[in-house]
Amino acid sequence: MPVSLLVAKATRGYLCALFGCVLFIAGRDPLELPNEHRVPLTWLVEHGCESVRLRTYRDLAPSGFASPESIQEASDAVAASKLVTAITKKQKPTGLWGKTLLGPAAPGGRGEKDMGALAEYRRLIELGLDSSARQIKLADRVFFRLLSRDPDPQLLFEFRTIAKTDPTIEGWARERIREAATAALAEGGHSDDPRIRGSAHKIASSISQFLRSPLADKPLVKAGQKTLLHPDARPPTWYSVGMLAAMPSLRRERAGFTERLGAYLAKPGLKKDFAMRIGRRILKPKALLMGDPIRADRQGSPKDIPLALHYIELLSRIGALHTAPNASKVLARLVKDCDENGVWHPKNLRSRPKSSSLMAYHAFPLCSDASTLESRQVDVTFRLALIAKHLGWDLTYR
């Protein structure tokens, strides 16, 4: 081989290695987010279940893709679907499900059999059940009572027993319950209701005060052998971020707060286990968002795809994904696994992704069947297209 060719190859190899080192040192990631996405509308309608079909018509497709008759037919199919029916059958005449409100997601919750009324309500909304449905209206009545500061002990739900002898726990529990109810009602189509707006502004003010304080950087304190959340810390929760994502008017009115929240959520999540002291009780937090909760490998593949998709969708809706490098990397990885038609098609997909988190229960999956390859792909394919739309990417419909 000529010496000149050997020199050229060696130089090229050296430059490639040097460029790789520069990327590593600079912290840049070879996975970059695109600004366009192919949305497989026909594929989603053909292979999606009732909920995916309706939400494709309603939330993804351009105007005129589906006729009003087709949309109404799809809505009726959702109301009669197995997933929706399984939830509505468990609903009590009071409008609630089971004996709990937050269910296992409650701090200190220990494996309750029911998922909690709020999670079931939010799941019906995600599945596409119309907000005018009787089941939704029944639950709305109870949730609005929670915002009215009704002192009825029954409205403490799973916190009622531990709050009997401790006023501190009662006050704290009612705040948490009102926050979760505000998020659910905002997602259920009541974002412009004055009661929701008033509650939402109060929640946003509390979190904003935390984000402006030194506690945002050092929220934990030592108490003997325990690591506890500082008693004055009021970090965001999955509920408060969900509330903000469902309220565009609140985001416009509190743009500075939304920006600060996005920057806080972009930080790496806390890895240290900690608890909360509420009154005389030590409770384990389950809904706090202390930074980015996504865990991923070096290639950007998330360990919990449903949770990652739910979190990325929330960030995209509040306009904060661009500040979150880890979430952006994970989204880029998931999008890269889509084929030329926009269908999510990773290698060796033997089962549908599952979540180990209670926070993703209401959002994933929208389809119950996972017996075919397409049924294992459809939920992620739909979510990626929805996220691309929220991000304002250029969409090509197929």
C-alpha positions as CSV (number, residue, x, y, z in Angstrom):
1,M,0.0,0.0,0.0
2,P,1.4,3.5,-0.9
3,V,2.8,5.5,2.0
4,S,0.5,8.4,1.2
5,L,-2.6,6.2,1.6
6,L,-1.3,4.9,4.9
7,V,-0.7,8.4,6.1
8,A,-4.2,9.5,5.0
9,K,-5.9,6.5,6.8
10,A,-3.9,7.1,9.9
11,T,-4.7,10.8,9.9
12,R,-8.4,10.1,9.3
13,G,-8.4,7.6,12.2
14,Y,-6.7,10.1,14.5
15,L,-9.1,12.8,13.6
16,C,-12.1,10.5,14.3
17,A,-10.7,9.5,17.6
18,L,-9.9,13.1,18.5
19,F,-13.4,14.2,17.5
20,G,-14.9,11.4,19.7
21,C,-12.8,12.6,22.6
22,V,-13.9,16.2,22.0
23,L,-17.6,15.1,22.1
24,F,-17.0,13.1,25.3
25,I,-15.1,16.0,27.0
26,A,-17.7,18.6,25.9
27,G,-20.5,16.4,27.1
28,R,-22.3,16.3,23.7
29,D,-24.3,13.3,22.8
30,P,-24.3,11.8,19.3
31,L,-28.1,11.3,19.7
32,E,-29.8,14.5,18.5
33,L,-33.4,15.2,18.4
34,P,-34.9,15.6,15.0
35,N,-37.4,18.4,14.1
36,E,-39.7,16.3,12.0
37,H,-41.6,13.1,12.5
38,R,-43.7,10.7,10.3
39,V,-47.1,10.0,11.9
40,P,-48.5,6.6,10.7
41,L,-52.2,7.6,10.9
42,T,-53.4,4.7,8.8
43,W,-51.3,2.2,10.7
44,L,-52.5,3.5,14.1
45,V,-56.2,3.3,13.0
46,E,-55.7,-0.2,11.6
47,H,-53.8,-1.7,14.5
48,G,-54.8,0.5,17.4
49,C,-57.5,-0.4,19.9
50,E,-60.6,1.7,20.5
51,S,-58.8,4.3,22.5
52,V,-55.8,4.7,20.2
53,R,-58.2,5.0,17.2
54,L,-60.2,7.7,18.8
55,R,-57.2,9.7,20.1
56,T,-55.5,9.4,16.7
57,Y,-58.6,11.0,15.1
58,R,-58.9,13.6,17.9
59,D,-55.4,14.4,19.0
60,L,-53.1,13.5,16.0
61,A,-54.9,13.7,12.7
62,P,-55.1,16.9,10.7
63,S,-58.6,18.4,10.2
64,G,-60.7,16.5,7.7
65,F,-58.9,13.2,8.2
66,A,-61.9,11.7,9.9
67,S,-65.5,12.6,9.5
68,P,-67.6,13.7,12.6
69,E,-69.5,10.4,12.2
70,S,-66.3,8.4,12.4
71,I,-65.1,10.3,15.5
72,Q,-68.5,9.8,17.2
73,E,-68.4,6.1,16.3
74,A,-64.9,5.8,17.7
75,S,-66.0,7.6,20.9
76,D,-69.0,5.2,21.3
77,A,-66.6,2.3,20.9
78,V,-64.3,3.6,23.6
79,A,-67.2,3.8,26.1
80,A,-68.1,0.2,25.4
81,S,-64.5,-1.1,25.3
82,K,-63.2,-3.7,27.8
83,L,-60.7,-1.4,29.5
84,V,-63.2,1.4,30.1
85,T,-65.9,-1.1,31.2
86,A,-63.6,-2.8,33.6
87,I,-63.0,0.5,35.4
88,T,-66.5,1.9,35.3
89,K,-67.9,-1.4,36.7
90,K,-65.9,-0.9,39.8
91,Q,-67.1,2.7,40.3
92,K,-69.5,3.2,43.3
93,P,-72.7,5.2,43.2
94,T,-70.7,7.9,45.1
95,G,-68.5,8.4,42.1
96,L,-65.5,6.9,43.7
97,W,-63.5,3.7,43.4
98,G,-62.6,1.6,46.4
99,K,-61.7,3.2,49.7
100,T,-58.7,5.3,48.7
101,L,-58.1,8.5,46.8
102,L,-54.4,8.2,46.0
103,G,-54.2,4.5,46.5
104,P,-50.8,3.0,46.6
105,A,-49.4,6.3,45.4
106,A,-50.2,7.8,48.8
107,P,-47.2,8.5,51.0
108,G,-47.1,5.5,53.3
109,G,-49.5,3.5,51.0
110,R,-48.8,-0.2,51.3
111,G,-50.2,-2.2,48.5
112,E,-53.8,-1.2,48.5
113,K,-55.9,-3.4,46.3
114,D,-57.4,-0.5,44.4
115,M,-55.4,2.0,42.5
116,G,-57.2,5.0,44.0
117,A,-60.1,7.1,42.7
118,L,-57.9,9.8,41.2
119,A,-55.8,7.3,39.2
120,E,-58.9,5.5,37.8
121,Y,-60.5,8.9,36.9
122,R,-57.3,10.0,35.1
123,R,-57.1,6.7,33.3
124,L,-60.6,7.1,31.9
125,I,-59.6,10.5,30.6
126,E,-56.5,9.0,29.0
127,L,-58.5,6.2,27.4
128,G,-60.7,8.8,25.8
129,L,-64.0,8.5,27.7
130,D,-66.0,11.7,27.0
131,S,-65.9,14.2,29.8
132,S,-69.7,14.4,29.6
133,A,-70.0,10.7,30.5
134,R,-72.0,10.0,33.6
135,Q,-69.1,8.2,35.3
136,I,-66.9,11.3,34.8
137,K,-69.6,13.7,36.1
138,L,-70.1,11.5,39.2
139,A,-66.4,11.7,40.1
140,D,-66.2,15.4,39.3
141,R,-68.7,16.2,42.1
142,V,-66.5,14.5,44.7
143,F,-63.3,16.1,43.4
144,F,-64.8,19.6,43.5
145,R,-65.8,19.0,47.1
146,L,-62.1,18.4,47.8
147,L,-61.3,21.9,46.6
148,S,-64.0,23.5,48.7
149,R,-62.2,22.8,52.0
150,D,-65.0,20.7,53.2
151,P,-63.9,19.5,56.7
152,D,-65.8,16.2,56.4
153,P,-63.3,13.6,57.9
154,Q,-64.5,11.1,55.2
155,L,-62.8,13.3,52.6
156,L,-59.4,12.4,54.1
157,F,-59.8,8.9,52.7
158,E,-56.7,6.8,53.4
159,F,-55.3,9.5,55.6
160,R,-58.3,9.6,57.9
161,T,-56.9,7.2,60.5
162,I,-53.5,8.7,61.0
163,A,-55.0,12.2,60.9
164,K,-57.4,11.6,63.8
165,T,-54.8,12.5,66.5
166,D,-52.5,14.8,64.6
167,P,-53.8,18.1,63.1
168,T,-50.5,18.6,61.3
169,I,-51.1,15.4,59.3
170,E,-54.7,16.5,58.5
171,G,-53.6,19.8,57.1
172,W,-50.8,18.3,55.1
173,A,-53.0,15.5,53.7
174,R,-55.8,17.9,52.6
175,E,-53.2,20.0,50.7
176,R,-51.9,16.9,48.9
177,I,-55.4,15.7,48.1
178,R,-56.4,19.1,46.8
179,E,-53.3,19.2,44.6
180,A,-54.1,15.8,43.1
181,A,-57.8,16.7,42.6
182,T,-56.8,19.9,40.9
183,A,-54.6,18.0,38.4
184,A,-57.3,15.4,37.7
185,L,-60.0,18.1,37.1
186,A,-57.8,20.1,34.9
187,E,-57.1,17.0,32.8
188,G,-60.8,16.3,32.8
189,G,-61.7,19.4,30.9
190,H,-62.1,22.0,33.7
191,S,-58.9,23.9,33.3
192,D,-60.8,27.2,32.9
193,D,-63.1,26.7,35.9
194,P,-62.4,29.5,38.5
195,R,-62.1,27.0,41.3
196,I,-59.5,25.1,39.4
197,R,-57.6,28.2,38.5
198,G,-57.6,29.5,42.0
199,S,-56.3,26.2,43.4
200,A,-53.7,25.9,40.6
201,H,-52.3,29.4,41.3
202,K,-51.9,28.6,45.0
203,I,-50.1,25.4,44.2
204,A,-47.8,27.2,41.7
205,S,-47.0,29.9,44.2
206,S,-46.0,27.3,46.8
207,I,-43.7,25.5,44.4
208,S,-42.3,28.8,43.0
209,Q,-41.3,29.8,46.5
210,F,-39.4,26.5,46.9
211,L,-37.7,26.9,43.5
212,R,-36.4,30.3,44.5
213,S,-35.1,29.2,47.8
214,P,-31.8,27.5,48.8
215,L,-33.9,24.4,49.5
216,A,-34.2,23.7,45.8
217,D,-30.4,22.8,45.8
218,K,-30.3,21.2,49.2
219,P,-33.7,19.8,50.1
220,L,-32.6,17.0,52.4
221,V,-31.5,17.1,56.1
222,K,-30.1,14.5,58.5
223,A,-32.1,13.5,61.5
224,G,-30.2,10.9,63.5
225,Q,-29.8,7.9,61.2
226,K,-32.5,9.1,58.8
227,T,-32.4,11.4,55.8
228,L,-35.5,13.5,55.6
229,L,-37.0,16.1,53.4
230,H,-36.6,19.6,54.9
231,P,-40.0,20.5,56.6
232,D,-40.2,23.7,54.6
233,A,-39.5,22.2,51.2
234,R,-42.4,22.1,48.8
235,P,-41.0,20.4,45.6
236,P,-43.2,19.7,42.6
237,T,-45.0,16.5,42.3
238,W,-46.3,14.4,39.4
239,Y,-49.7,15.9,40.1
240,S,-48.6,19.5,40.0
241,V,-46.6,19.1,36.8
242,G,-49.6,17.2,35.3
243,M,-51.8,20.1,36.3
244,L,-49.6,22.6,34.6
245,A,-49.4,20.5,31.5
246,A,-53.2,20.6,31.3
247,M,-53.5,24.3,31.8
248,P,-52.1,26.4,28.9
249,S,-53.6,29.6,30.4
250,L,-51.7,29.1,33.6
251,R,-48.5,28.5,31.7
252,R,-49.0,31.8,29.9
253,E,-49.8,33.7,33.0
254,R,-46.9,32.3,34.9
255,A,-44.2,32.0,32.3
256,G,-41.4,32.7,34.7
257,F,-42.5,30.0,37.1
258,T,-42.9,27.5,34.2
259,E,-39.3,28.3,33.0
260,R,-37.9,27.8,36.5
261,L,-39.8,24.6,37.0
262,G,-38.5,23.3,33.6
263,A,-34.9,24.0,34.7
264,Y,-35.4,22.3,38.0
265,L,-36.9,19.2,36.3
266,A,-33.9,19.0,34.0
267,K,-31.5,18.3,36.9
268,P,-30.6,14.7,37.7
269,G,-33.1,13.1,40.1
270,L,-32.1,12.4,43.6
271,K,-30.6,8.9,44.0
272,K,-30.5,8.9,47.8
273,D,-33.5,7.4,49.6
274,F,-35.3,9.8,52.0
275,A,-38.5,10.1,53.9
276,M,-40.8,12.9,55.2
277,R,-41.6,13.8,58.8
278,I,-45.3,14.9,58.9
279,G,-46.3,15.6,62.5
280,R,-45.2,12.5,64.5
281,R,-45.1,10.3,61.4
282,I,-42.4,9.3,59.0
283,L,-43.8,8.8,55.6
284,K,-42.2,7.6,52.3
285,P,-42.8,10.0,49.4
286,K,-44.1,8.5,46.2
287,A,-45.2,11.4,44.0
288,L,-42.5,13.9,44.5
289,L,-40.5,15.0,41.4
290,M,-37.0,15.9,42.7
291,G,-35.4,16.4,39.2
292,D,-35.4,14.1,36.2
293,P,-36.8,10.6,37.2
294,I,-35.8,8.8,34.0
295,R,-33.1,6.1,34.4
296,A,-31.4,5.2,31.1
297,D,-28.2,3.5,29.9
298,R,-25.4,5.3,27.9
299,Q,-27.2,4.6,24.6
300,G,-30.3,6.5,25.9
301,S,-32.4,3.4,26.3
302,P,-34.8,3.9,29.3
303,K,-35.2,1.2,31.9
304,D,-38.9,2.2,32.2
305,I,-40.3,3.2,28.8
306,P,-43.9,4.0,30.0
307,L,-42.7,6.3,32.8
308,A,-40.1,7.9,30.4
309,L,-42.8,8.6,27.8
310,H,-45.2,10.0,30.3
311,Y,-42.5,12.3,31.8
312,I,-41.3,13.4,28.3
313,E,-44.9,14.2,27.3
314,L,-45.4,16.4,30.3
315,L,-42.1,18.2,29.6
316,S,-43.1,18.7,25.9
317,R,-46.5,20.1,26.9
318,I,-45.0,22.7,29.3
319,G,-42.3,23.6,26.8
320,A,-39.4,22.4,28.9
321,L,-37.9,19.4,27.0
322,H,-35.2,21.5,25.5
323,T,-33.7,22.2,28.9
324,A,-33.6,18.4,29.9
325,P,-30.6,16.7,28.3
326,N,-31.4,13.2,29.7
327,A,-35.0,13.2,28.6
328,S,-34.0,14.6,25.2
329,K,-31.5,11.8,24.8
330,V,-34.1,9.1,25.7
331,L,-36.6,10.6,23.3
332,A,-34.0,10.7,20.5
333,R,-33.2,7.0,21.2
334,L,-36.9,6.0,21.0
335,V,-37.5,8.0,17.8
336,K,-34.4,6.4,16.3
337,D,-36.0,3.1,16.8
338,C,-38.9,4.1,14.6
339,D,-39.0,2.7,11.0
340,E,-39.4,4.8,7.8
341,N,-43.2,5.0,8.4
342,G,-42.9,6.3,12.0
343,V,-43.8,2.9,13.6
344,W,-41.7,2.2,16.8
345,H,-39.8,-1.0,15.8
346,P,-36.9,-1.8,18.2
347,K,-35.0,-5.0,17.9
348,N,-36.2,-8.1,19.7
349,L,-39.5,-6.7,20.9
350,R,-40.9,-9.8,22.6
351,S,-43.4,-8.1,24.9
352,R,-45.0,-4.8,25.5
353,P,-43.1,-2.4,27.7
354,K,-44.2,-2.5,31.4
355,S,-43.8,0.1,34.1
356,S,-42.7,-0.4,37.7
357,S,-44.0,3.0,38.6
358,L,-47.5,3.9,39.9
359,M,-47.2,7.3,38.3
360,A,-47.5,5.9,34.7
361,Y,-50.5,3.7,35.5
362,H,-53.2,6.0,34.1
363,A,-51.3,6.8,30.8
364,F,-50.0,3.4,29.7
365,P,-51.1,1.2,28.0
366,L,-54.1,2.4,26.1
367,C,-54.6,-1.1,24.6
368,S,-55.0,-4.3,26.5
369,D,-54.1,-6.9,23.9
370,A,-50.3,-7.6,23.3
371,S,-50.5,-10.8,21.5
372,T,-49.2,-9.5,18.1
373,L,-46.1,-7.5,17.2
374,E,-48.3,-4.5,16.2
375,S,-50.2,-4.6,19.5
376,R,-46.8,-4.3,21.3
377,Q,-45.8,-1.4,19.2
378,V,-48.9,0.7,19.0
379,D,-48.8,2.5,22.4
380,V,-45.3,3.7,22.1
381,T,-45.9,4.7,18.4
382,F,-48.9,6.8,19.4
383,R,-47.1,8.5,22.3
384,L,-44.1,9.4,20.2
385,A,-46.3,10.9,17.5
386,L,-48.2,12.9,20.2
387,I,-45.0,14.1,21.8
388,A,-43.7,15.2,18.3
389,K,-46.9,17.2,17.8
390,H,-46.6,18.9,21.3
391,L,-43.0,19.8,20.4
392,G,-44.1,21.5,17.2
393,W,-42.0,19.2,14.9
394,D,-42.8,19.1,11.2
395,L,-45.2,16.2,10.8
396,T,-45.6,14.1,7.7
397,Y,-48.8,12.0,7.8
398,R,-48.9,8.5,6.3
